[in-house]
Amino acid sequence: MALFRWRFWIVTAAALAATTTHAQLNVTVTNGNPDLISSAFVPFGWQGTGSAAPFDVAALVEQDLENSGYFSGLERRNMISRPTLGAQINFQDWRILDVDILLVGQLAQAGQDQYQISFQLFDVTRGEQLLAFRIDSASDDLRATSHRISDMIYEEMTGIRGIFSTRIAYITEERPNLQQRTFRLVVADADGANAAVIAEASQPLMSPAWSPDGRNIAYVSFEGDQAAIYSQTLSTGTRTRVSARAGVNGAPVYSPDGRMLAIALSQGQGNLDIYTLEIATQTLRRITENTSIDTDPEWSRDGQWLYFTSDRAGSAQVYRVQAVPNGQAQRVSFEGRYNADARVSPDGNQLAIVHRGENQEQDRIALLDPSNGEVFVLSRGFLDESPSFAPNGALIIYATRDRGQGVLATVSTDGQIHQRIASPAGADVREPVWSPFPRQ
């Protein structure tokens, strides 16, 4: 593994933008919560033209919630009955099956390509309704609307906001032969569906970062054999080159207000330092000035501090500095011989890091408490890197290796729930970043 999160390769073809559909990722829960919520997601009733509903809402909700690691769905073949309204439920039937919660609902055609979804969620033991909603949806939005229902149920049952309506961005690399490589920046739904290629190149793409409003992604591209940082608007595909200074331009991350990027620049001098760049005015401010390598910046939630990785103590460790020129850097990580790539939790109280213990060779994902330096190791791979918090703070997505292939994985912040996310196309997948919550 290289010293820091960014790595550069030298290859020689022009990059090009793309919006084609990409292969969907496959999600597998490898370890779940030991106290699963036994659930029944009854197929929704259908009211409309044709014999079959255009979308299976209950199936997607079941998939979402089972993939969260907190729910266990009852197989449809084992359902004694299939009610679609609360008034049709015989709760004793479901108690016999040891079901904790029961979802019923209907999908009704409301017009040309327009639908109405109504659903009810029940506590089977008490026979009480927990949720009831009616939602209008266009035909193209039935999947997204189903994710919203999953979010509602997840929050009702766990007290934590659901993340099924969020997205992830990641980099893929395909090598059809020894001479050819293709890099893609991909954005997909949180469950891996609706994957779309945002940028494609034969030269490396890396370090994607979401803007706070979820409308733009910054990333590094090597087109023309020169590292440059771009910001791309997802809705239009329009991109702007925001930094192409001499030497290294790397590791962009948006400030909490979206006005600035923190970046790592070498300015043609060899070693890296942390800078802030005001996007609209191109005002550049140098934050660190040290003969060591300073990289991987990350903003505090209030925008007043920058965390970064530096080898100024002889090995990679996490530091923080006020986001103003000539600030005094303070070391944050002390446990272990390698700590890097810090990412701040949504509540600002923890850092997700890449950690290597004193007597270990494996790089693992860990939580670091910046107030006292305590480290809690979460992952179990041997080359785990690039952590990114889900916007609800309950999960961390990261990159790892599985049987020689680069894949993604998630782990809950309590260390109980683990998922493996692989590309069926066989491409290496790396550098995942979780989007913010969608704007209402």
Residue pairs with C-beta under 8 A, 6 or more apart in sequence:
1 363
1 383
1 385
3 293
3 311
3 316
3 340
4 293
4 295
4 296
4 309
4 316
4 340
4 341
5 207
5 251
5 295
5 296
5 309
5 340
5 341
5 354
5 385
5 386
5 431
6 206
6 207
6 220
6 250
6 251
6 264
6 295
6 296
7 204
7 206
8 204
8 206
8 222
8 227
8 248
9 203
9 204
9 222
10 222
10 225
11 181
11 202
11 203
11 204
11 222
12 202
12 203
12 225
13 201
13 202
13 203
14 201
14 202
14 203
14 223
14 224
15 199
15 200
15 201
15 202
15 203
15 205
15 221
15 222
15 223
16 199
16 200
16 201
17 198
17 199
17 200
17 232
17 237
17 239
18 184
18 197
18 198
18 199
18 200
19 196
19 197
19 198
19 237
20 196
20 197
21 194
21 195
21 196
21 197
22 172
22 184
22 186
22 188
22 195
22 196
22 197
23 195
23 423
23 424
23 425
23 427
24 188
24 192
24 193
24 194
24 195
24 424
25 188
25 192
25 195
25 408
25 421
25 422
25 423
25 424
25 429
26 192
26 421
26 422
26 423
26 424
27 67
27 191
27 192
27 419
27 420
27 421
28 419
28 420
28 421
28 422
29 66
29 67
29 69
29 417
29 418
29 419
30 418
30 419
30 420
31 69
31 416
31 417
31 418
32 69
32 70
32 416
32 417
33 69
33 70
33 416
33 417
34 416
36 70
36 71
36 72
37 70
37 71
37 72
37 100
37 101
37 157
38 72
38 74
38 98
38 99
38 100
38 101
39 62
39 65
39 71
39 72
39 73
39 74
39 99
39 100
39 101
39 102
39 103
40 73
40 74
40 79
40 94
40 97
40 99
40 101
40 102
40 103
40 124
41 58
41 59
41 61
41 62
41 65
41 73
41 74
41 103
42 58
42 79
42 82
42 83
42 84
42 102
42 103
42 104
42 105
43 56
43 58
43 59
43 76
43 82
44 53
44 56
44 57
44 58
44 84
44 104
44 105
44 106
44 107
44 117
44 119
45 84
45 85
45 105
45 106
45 107
46 52
46 53
46 106
46 107
46 108
47 106
47 107
47 108
47 109
48 107
48 108
48 109
48 115
49 109
53 107
54 107
54 115
54 139
54 142
55 107
55 142
55 143
55 146
57 105
57 107
57 117
57 119
57 142
57 145
57 146
57 149
58 103
58 105
60 143
60 146
60 147
60 150
61 103
61 146
61 149
61 150
61 153
62 71
62 73
63 191
64 146
64 147
64 150
64 154
64 164
64 191
65 71
65 73
65 150
65 153
65 154
66 72
66 73
67 191
67 419
68 154
68 417
69 412
69 416
69 417
69 418
69 419
70 154
70 157
70 158
70 417
71 157
74 97
74 99
78 97
79 97
80 93
80 94
80 96
80 97
81 88
81 90
81 93
83 89
83 90
83 104
84 104
84 105
84 106
85 104
85 106
85 120
86 104
86 120
86 122
86 129
86 132
88 104
89 102
89 104
89 122
91 122
91 124
91 127
94 102
94 124
95 124
95 125
99 124
100 123
100 124
100 125
101 121
101 122
101 123
101 124
101 130
101 153
101 157
102 121
102 122
102 124
103 119
103 120
103 121
103 122
103 153
104 119
104 120
104 122
105 117
105 118
105 119
105 120
106 117
106 118
106 119
107 115
107 116
107 117
108 115
108 116
108 117
108 118
109 115
110 116
110 136
113 138
113 139
113 140
114 136
114 137
114 138
114 139
115 136
115 137
115 138
115 139
115 142
116 134
116 135
116 136
116 137
117 134
117 135
117 136
117 137
117 142
117 145
117 146
117 149
118 132
118 133
118 134
118 135
119 131
119 132
119 133
119 149
120 129
120 131
120 132
121 129
121 130
121 131
121 132
121 153
121 156
122 128
122 129
122 130
123 129
123 130
130 156
131 152
131 153
131 156
133 149
133 152
135 145
135 148
135 149
137 144
137 145
143 189
143 193
143 194
144 165
147 164
147 165
147 189
147 190
147 191
148 164
148 165
150 162
150 164
151 161
151 162
151 163
151 164
151 165
152 162
153 162
154 160
154 161
154 162
154 164
155 161
155 162
160 392
160 394
161 391
161 392
161 437
162 392
163 190
163 390
163 391
163 392
163 394
163 395
163 434
163 437
164 190
164 191
165 190
165 437
165 438
166 189
166 190
166 390
166 391
166 434
166 435
166 436
166 437
166 438
167 187
167 188
167 189
167 190
167 214
167 434
167 435
168 187
168 188
168 189
168 190
168 397
168 408
168 432
168 433
168 434
168 435
169 185
169 186
169 187
169 188
169 198
169 208
169 210
169 217
169 432
169 433
169 435
170 185
170 186
170 188
170 208
170 399
170 408
170 429
170 430
170 431
170 432
170 433
171 183
171 184
171 185
171 186
171 205
171 206
171 208
171 429
171 430
171 431
172 183
172 184
172 186
172 423
172 427
172 428
172 429
172 430
173 181
173 182
173 183
173 184
173 406
173 427
173 428
173 430
174 181
174 182
174 184
174 425
174 426
174 427
174 428
175 181
175 182
175 428
176 182
180 202
181 202
182 200
182 201
182 202
183 200
183 201
183 202
183 203
183 204
183 205
184 197
184 198
184 199
184 200
184 205
184 427
185 197
185 198
185 199
185 200
185 205
185 208
185 217
185 219
186 195
186 196
186 197
186 198
187 195
187 196
187 198
187 217
187 234
188 194
188 195
188 196
189 195
190 390
190 434
192 421
198 217
198 232
198 234
198 237
199 205
199 219
199 221
199 230
199 232
199 239
201 221
201 222
201 223
203 221
203 222
203 223
203 225
204 220
204 221
204 222
205 219
205 220
205 221
205 222
206 219
206 220
206 250
206 431
207 218
207 219
207 220
207 250
207 251
207 252
207 431
208 217
208 218
208 219
208 431
208 433
209 217
209 218
209 219
209 252
209 253
209 254
209 261
209 433
210 216
210 217
210 254
210 433
210 434
210 435
210 436
211 217
211 218
211 231
211 254
211 258
212 254
212 255
212 256
212 257
212 258
212 436
213 258
213 436
213 439
214 234
214 435
214 436
214 437
214 438
214 439
215 233
215 234
215 235
216 231
216 232
216 233
216 234
216 254
217 231
217 232
217 234
218 229
218 230
218 231
218 232
218 242
218 252
218 253
218 254
218 261
219 229
219 230
219 232
219 252
220 227
220 228
220 229
220 230
220 249
220 250
220 251
220 252
221 227
221 228
221 230
222 228
226 244
227 244
227 247
227 248
227 249
227 250
228 241
228 243
228 244
228 249
229 241
229 242
229 243
229 244
229 249
229 250
229 252
229 261
229 263
230 239
230 240
230 241
230 242
231 239
231 240
231 242
231 261
231 279
232 238
232 239
232 240
233 239
242 252
242 261
242 277
242 279
242 282
243 249
243 252
243 261
243 263
243 265
243 277
245 265
245 267
245 268
246 266
246 267
246 268
247 265
247 266
247 267
247 268
247 269
247 270
248 264
248 265
248 266
248 272
249 263
249 264
249 265
250 263
250 264
250 265
250 272
250 295
251 262
251 263
251 264
251 295
251 296
251 297
252 261
252 262
252 263
253 261
253 262
253 263
253 297
253 298
253 299
254 260
254 261
254 299
255 261
255 262
255 276
255 299
255 303
255 323
256 299
256 301
256 302
256 303
257 303
259 278
259 279
259 280
260 276
260 277
260 278
260 279
261 276
261 277
261 279
262 274
262 275
262 276
262 277
262 287
262 297
262 298
262 299
262 306
262 323
263 274
263 275
263 276
263 277
263 297
264 272
264 273
264 274
264 275
264 294
264 295
264 296
264 297
265 272
265 273
265 275
266 272
266 273
267 273
271 290
271 291
271 292
271 293
271 294
272 293
272 294
272 295
273 286
273 287
273 288
273 289
273 290
273 294
274 286
274 287
274 288
274 294
274 295
274 297
274 306
274 308
274 321
275 284
275 285
275 286
275 287
276 284
276 285
276 287
276 306
276 323
277 283
277 284
277 285
278 284
285 324
285 325
286 325
287 297
287 306
287 321
287 323
287 324
287 325
287 327
288 294
288 308
288 310
288 321
288 327
288 329
289 326
290 310
290 312
290 329
292 310
292 311
292 312
293 310
293 311
294 308
294 309
294 310
294 312
294 319
295 308
295 309
295 310
296 308
296 309
296 340
296 341
296 342
297 306
297 307
297 308
298 306
298 307
298 308
298 342
298 343
298 344
298 351
299 305
299 306
299 307
299 323
299 344
300 306
300 307
300 320
300 344
300 348
301 344
301 346
301 347
301 348
302 348
303 323
304 322
304 323
305 320
305 321
305 322
305 323
306 320
306 321
306 322
306 323
307 318
307 319
307 320
307 332
307 342
307 344
307 351
307 370
308 318
308 319
308 320
308 321
308 342
309 316
309 317
309 318
309 319
309 339
309 340
309 341
309 342
310 316
310 317
310 319
310 329
311 317
312 319
312 329
313 331
315 337
315 338
316 338
316 339
316 340
317 331
317 332
317 333
317 334
317 338
317 339
317 340
318 331
318 332
318 333
318 339
318 340
318 342
318 351
318 353
318 368
319 329
319 330
319 331
319 332
320 329
320 330
320 332
320 370
321 327
321 328
321 329
321 330
322 328
332 342
332 351
332 368
332 370
332 373
333 339
333 342
333 353
333 368
333 373
333 375
334 373
335 355
335 357
335 373
335 374
335 375
336 355
336 356
336 357
336 358
336 360
336 375
337 356
337 357
337 358
338 354
338 355
338 356
338 363
339 353
339 354
339 355
339 356
339 368
339 375
340 353
340 354
341 353
341 354
341 385
341 386
341 387
342 351
342 352
342 353
342 368
343 351
343 352
343 353
343 387
343 388
343 389
344 350
344 351
344 389
345 351
345 352
345 389
345 393
345 413
346 389
346 391
346 392
346 393
347 393
349 369
349 371
350 367
350 368
350 369
350 370
350 413
351 367
351 368
351 369
351 370
352 365
352 366
352 367
352 368
352 387
352 388
352 389
352 396
352 398
353 365
353 366
353 367
353 368
353 375
353 387
354 363
354 364
354 365
354 366
354 384
354 385
354 386
354 387
355 363
355 364
355 365
355 366
355 368
355 375
355 377
356 362
356 363
356 364
357 377
361 382
362 381
362 382
362 383
362 384
363 381
363 382
363 383
363 384
363 385
364 377
364 378
364 379
364 380
364 381
364 384
365 377
365 378
365 379
365 384
365 385
365 387
365 396
365 398
365 411
366 375
366 376
366 377
366 378
366 379
367 375
367 376
367 378
367 413
368 374
368 375
369 375
376 415
377 415
378 396
378 411
378 413
378 415
379 398
379 400
379 409
379 411
379 418
380 418
381 400
381 401
381 409
382 401
383 400
383 401
384 398
384 399
384 400
384 409
385 398
385 399
385 400
385 430
386 398
386 399
386 430
386 431
386 432
386 433
387 396
387 397
387 398
388 396
388 397
388 398
388 432
388 433
388 434
389 395
389 396
389 434
390 396
390 397
390 410
390 434
391 434
391 435
391 436
391 437
392 437
393 413
394 412
394 413
395 410
395 411
395 412
395 413
395 417
396 410
396 411
396 412
396 413
397 408
397 409
397 410
397 421
397 432
397 433
397 434
398 408
398 409
398 410
398 411
398 432
399 406
399 407
399 408
399 409
399 429
399 430
399 431
399 432
400 406
400 407
400 408
400 409
401 407
402 420
402 422
405 422
405 423
405 426
405 428
406 427
406 428
406 429
406 430
407 420
407 421
407 422
407 423
407 429
408 420
408 421
408 422
408 429
408 432
409 418
409 419
409 420
409 421
410 417
410 418
410 419
410 421
411 417
411 418
411 419
412 418
421 429
422 429
423 429
